[in-house]
């Protein structure tokens, strides 16, 4: 398992010495953002594929937050693995002032491993949709080249002039400058609430890319239930004579 650069605050735990570098065909990472698309995509894939926790990622820039999942402590940043894939579960974002430093260091660590490529999942304001695409992609130069680019030729590319912000942008920039193959998959998403449909679109991309059998029906059903709930709340407000317009939870 690779060690981060000496000047990095990142520590990979448990520390494994003398066993070579961490290897994987790909790392799939998602973060909180528009529609919480990246976070829910990774969380759903971990659950559906029954991925197991490989290690913890510690840093002085990690937020002071802890939670429990299935009676086990869940730390802010953990890697899960299944077969030749790794999934980065980012439970909570770092403080805004620490965000750039943390994800730059994370990117440097990834590039120092034997991970083949990275897929970064994020959300894209659905009001920007100009066709029937479910998502847009952004590829580093290294991702376009050689074998990494196979199967990506027909993917819808993000239009010029669109801005990417947050962790996806920091990592994408680091990977571009470092000559590392990576793709950002930005699903069109509702900007006001969690959007399971956006997560389902990202899951479909990952499943196709890595030949996975993943049923997205639970996400679609979750989206339908949420939409029915929102319609019901809007109707109740209308009956009460409340303010018109969309209501979000």
Secondary structure, 3 states (H helix, E strand, C coil): CCCCCCCCCCEEECCCCCCCCCEECEEEEECCCHHHHHHHHHHHHHHHHCCEEEEEEECCCCCCCCEEECCEEECCEEEEEECCEEEEEECCCCCHHHHHHHHHHHHHHHHCCEECCEEEEEEEEHHHCCCCCCEEEEECHHHHCHHHHCCCCCCCECCCCCCCCCHHHHHHHHHHHCCCCEEEEEEEECCCCCCHHHHHHHHHHHHHHCCCCCCCHHHHHHHHHHHHHHHHHHHHHHHHCCCCCCCCC
